[in-house]
Amino acid sequence: MVRRLAALPILVAFALTNGAPANADSEPDDGSTFPRSIALPAGFQPEGIAIAPIEALAYFGSRVEGSIYRVNLRTGEGSILTVGPGTGSNGLKIDPFQRLFVAGAAAGNARIIDLRTGAILQSYQLATTANTFVNDLILAWGAAWFTDSSTPVLYKIPLFGRDGGLPTQDDVERLPLSGDIVFGPGVNSNGITTTPDERSLLVVQSNTGGLFRVDPATGVARAVDLGGELLPGGDGLLREGHTLFAVQNRSNLVAKIELDDQGATGTVIERVTDPLLDVPATVAAFGNRLYMPNARFTTAPTPTTPYDAIAIDKP
């Protein structure tokens, strides 16, 4: 079942003074009065998104040259946090130390950025061959885990101790994928998250629509039984408890899936769409809303092509 969300009017949030948070009495915690459409720079070509919920700040990565754009969700206003290295920034995640982890796309690398200053704290070369596209990541079990859409492998960057000490290049680990997942032409491993029991990883394969549960110790992947359902164009994944939200990019859909504890089986409860979606890529949550950058993969990019991010109510 596909449910089309009604086109809501774009609401203007209360203004901020010098970027300080608005008065708690003037803004509900669910962000329902925040702008539903957020303009991003022309030609930006967004892909990844991460949200710092306490500050209500969203971060977007450019897949064309890697800049990171920071937006205040209350106002929709934003600015460049850090200029990119000339290669793409795809998946993004924020850790408790105010650091942004960035998947480096075709460069096969990862960067860690200080959210307070925009400085690059560390970079790592993950891939060892030219056949690579480091696409998305999740922070789990004291490490950052990255997918590669071109090569059947997961990359692991361990984080040391309670102070989150960063490792060296020599500490990067590569975990070959095996089992039920079979790579083919196109985009393979994409979005990644953890199972509800937080013992395994979940990875969606874009070109086949398969969802897989991966053993983080062995790399063995087993297909998640969705009762015959597939997730073609599966991109960003977001899990909240036993509920998994899966973006199906070119279909302009978000699938809501209820998982068992182990993530071995799941039921697609519904799929929702919205008139403002234009090939969304990844997804992050704030309050009762899901935020998605419109990657617009089906639109020929130019330096003046408009881009935005859209918020929808959680189904």
Residue pairs with C-beta under 8 A, 6 or more apart in sequence:
1 270
1 271
2 253
2 270
2 271
2 272
2 273
3 270
3 271
3 272
3 273
3 315
4 272
4 273
4 274
4 275
5 272
5 273
5 274
5 312
5 313
7 274
7 275
7 276
8 36
10 35
10 36
10 37
11 33
11 34
11 35
11 36
12 35
13 22
13 27
13 33
13 34
13 35
13 74
13 75
13 76
14 22
14 26
14 27
14 33
14 74
15 75
16 22
16 72
16 74
16 75
19 72
21 55
21 56
21 74
22 74
27 33
27 34
27 74
28 287
29 287
30 287
30 288
30 289
31 56
31 73
31 286
31 287
31 288
31 289
31 311
32 287
32 288
32 289
34 56
34 73
34 74
34 76
34 286
34 289
34 311
35 73
35 75
35 76
35 311
36 276
36 310
36 311
36 312
37 76
37 276
37 308
37 309
37 310
37 311
38 58
38 71
38 73
38 76
38 78
38 291
38 308
38 309
38 310
38 311
39 76
39 306
39 307
39 308
40 46
40 60
40 69
40 71
40 78
40 293
40 307
40 308
40 309
41 69
41 80
41 307
42 303
42 304
42 305
42 306
42 307
43 64
43 301
43 302
43 303
43 304
43 305
43 307
44 60
44 62
44 64
44 67
44 69
44 307
45 62
45 63
45 64
45 295
45 296
45 301
45 305
45 307
46 60
46 61
46 62
46 63
46 69
46 281
46 293
46 294
46 295
46 307
46 309
47 61
47 62
47 63
47 88
47 89
47 90
47 91
47 105
47 281
47 282
47 293
47 295
48 59
48 60
48 61
48 89
48 90
48 91
48 92
48 102
48 103
48 136
48 281
48 282
48 293
49 58
49 59
49 60
49 61
49 92
49 236
49 281
49 282
49 283
49 284
49 291
49 292
49 293
49 309
50 58
50 59
50 92
50 93
50 94
50 100
50 284
51 57
51 58
51 59
51 73
51 94
51 284
51 285
51 286
51 291
52 58
52 59
52 94
52 98
52 115
53 286
56 72
56 73
56 74
56 286
57 70
57 71
57 72
57 73
58 70
58 71
58 73
58 284
58 286
58 291
58 309
59 68
59 69
59 70
59 71
59 81
59 92
59 94
59 100
59 115
60 68
60 69
60 71
60 92
60 293
60 309
61 67
61 68
61 69
61 88
61 89
61 90
61 91
61 92
61 102
62 68
62 69
62 84
62 88
62 89
63 88
63 89
63 90
63 105
63 295
64 88
64 301
65 84
65 85
65 86
65 87
65 88
66 84
66 85
66 86
66 87
66 88
66 89
66 102
66 104
67 80
67 82
67 83
67 84
67 89
68 80
68 81
68 82
68 84
68 89
68 92
68 100
68 102
68 113
68 118
69 78
69 79
69 80
69 81
70 78
70 79
70 80
70 81
71 77
71 78
71 309
72 78
73 286
73 291
81 113
81 115
81 118
82 113
82 118
82 119
82 120
85 107
85 111
87 104
87 105
87 106
87 107
87 109
88 104
88 105
88 106
88 107
89 102
89 103
89 104
89 105
89 111
90 102
90 103
90 104
90 105
90 134
90 135
90 136
90 282
91 102
91 103
91 135
91 136
91 137
91 146
91 147
91 191
91 192
91 236
91 282
92 100
92 101
92 102
92 103
92 137
92 282
93 100
93 101
93 137
93 138
93 139
93 144
94 100
94 101
94 115
95 101
95 139
95 159
95 164
96 164
97 164
98 114
98 115
98 116
99 112
99 113
99 114
99 115
99 121
99 164
100 112
100 113
100 114
100 115
101 110
101 111
101 112
101 137
101 139
101 144
101 157
102 110
102 111
102 112
102 113
103 110
103 134
103 135
103 136
103 137
103 146
103 147
104 110
104 111
104 126
104 134
105 133
105 134
105 135
106 132
106 133
107 134
108 125
108 126
108 127
108 129
108 130
108 132
108 133
108 134
108 148
109 123
109 124
109 125
109 126
109 127
109 134
110 123
110 124
110 126
110 134
110 137
110 144
110 146
110 155
110 157
111 120
111 122
111 123
111 124
112 120
112 121
112 122
112 123
112 166
113 119
113 120
113 121
114 120
114 121
121 166
122 166
124 157
124 169
124 172
125 169
125 172
126 132
126 134
126 146
126 148
126 155
126 157
126 172
126 174
127 134
127 148
127 151
127 155
128 174
129 151
131 150
131 151
132 148
132 150
132 151
133 148
133 149
133 150
133 187
134 146
134 147
134 148
134 155
135 146
135 147
135 148
135 149
135 187
135 189
135 190
136 146
136 147
136 190
136 191
136 192
136 236
136 237
136 282
137 144
137 145
137 146
137 147
137 192
138 144
138 145
138 192
138 193
138 194
138 201
139 145
140 194
140 198
140 201
140 216
141 198
141 216
142 158
142 159
142 160
143 156
143 157
143 158
143 159
144 156
144 157
144 159
145 154
145 155
145 156
145 192
145 201
145 216
146 154
146 155
146 156
146 157
146 192
147 154
147 189
147 190
147 191
147 192
147 203
148 154
148 155
148 188
148 189
149 187
149 188
149 189
149 190
149 206
150 183
150 188
151 183
152 176
152 177
152 178
152 181
152 183
152 188
152 189
153 174
153 175
153 176
153 177
153 219
154 174
154 175
154 177
154 189
154 192
154 201
154 203
154 214
154 216
154 219
155 172
155 173
155 174
155 175
156 172
156 173
156 174
156 175
157 167
157 171
157 172
157 173
158 167
158 171
158 173
159 165
159 166
159 167
160 166
160 167
175 216
175 219
176 219
177 189
177 214
177 219
177 221
178 218
178 219
178 220
178 221
179 212
179 219
179 220
179 221
179 222
180 210
180 212
180 221
180 222
180 223
181 188
181 189
181 203
181 205
181 210
181 212
181 221
181 223
182 208
183 189
184 207
184 208
185 207
186 206
186 207
187 206
187 207
188 205
188 206
188 207
189 203
189 204
189 205
190 203
190 204
190 205
190 206
190 234
190 235
190 236
191 203
191 204
191 234
191 235
191 236
191 237
191 246
191 247
191 282
192 201
192 202
192 203
192 204
192 237
193 201
193 202
193 237
193 238
193 239
193 244
194 200
194 201
194 202
194 239
195 201
195 202
195 213
195 239
195 259
195 261
195 262
195 263
196 239
196 241
196 242
196 259
196 260
196 261
196 262
196 263
197 261
197 262
197 263
199 262
200 213
200 214
200 215
200 216
200 262
200 263
201 213
201 214
201 216
202 211
202 212
202 213
202 214
202 224
202 237
202 239
202 244
202 263
203 211
203 212
203 214
203 221
204 210
204 211
204 212
204 231
204 234
204 235
204 237
204 246
205 211
205 212
205 234
206 232
206 233
206 234
206 235
206 249
208 230
208 232
209 230
209 231
209 232
209 233
209 234
210 223
210 224
210 230
210 231
211 223
211 224
211 226
211 231
211 234
211 246
211 257
211 266
212 221
212 222
212 223
212 224
213 221
213 222
213 223
213 224
213 262
213 263
213 264
214 220
214 221
214 222
215 221
222 264
224 259
224 263
224 264
224 265
224 266
225 264
225 265
225 266
226 257
226 265
226 266
226 267
226 268
227 265
227 266
227 267
227 268
229 268
231 246
231 248
231 255
232 248
232 251
233 248
233 249
233 250
233 251
234 246
234 247
234 248
234 249
235 246
235 247
235 248
235 249
235 280
235 281
235 282
236 246
236 247
236 280
236 281
236 282
236 283
236 292
237 244
237 245
237 246
237 247
237 283
238 244
238 245
238 283
238 284
238 285
238 290
239 245
239 259
240 285
242 258
242 259
242 260
242 261
243 256
243 257
243 258
243 259
244 256
244 257
244 258
244 259
244 266
245 254
245 255
245 256
245 257
245 283
245 285
245 290
245 314
246 254
246 255
246 257
247 253
247 254
247 280
247 281
247 282
247 283
247 292
248 254
248 255
248 271
249 279
249 280
249 281
249 295
249 297
250 279
250 297
250 298
251 273
252 273
252 274
252 277
252 278
252 279
252 280
253 271
253 272
253 273
254 271
254 272
254 273
254 280
254 283
254 290
254 292
254 312
254 315
255 268
255 270
255 271
256 268
256 269
256 270
256 271
256 272
256 315
257 266
257 267
257 268
257 269
258 266
258 267
258 269
259 265
259 266
260 266
269 315
270 315
272 312
272 315
274 310
274 312
276 294
276 308
276 310
277 292
277 294
277 310
277 312
278 294
278 296
278 299
279 294
279 295
279 296
279 297
279 298
279 299
280 292
280 293
280 294
280 295
280 310
281 292
281 293
281 294
281 295
281 297
282 292
282 293
283 290
283 291
283 292
284 290
284 291
285 291
285 314
286 311
288 313
288 314
289 311
289 312
289 313
289 314
290 311
290 312
290 313
290 314
291 309
291 310
291 311
292 309
292 310
292 311
292 312
293 307
293 308
293 309
294 307
294 308
294 309
294 310
296 305
296 307
299 305
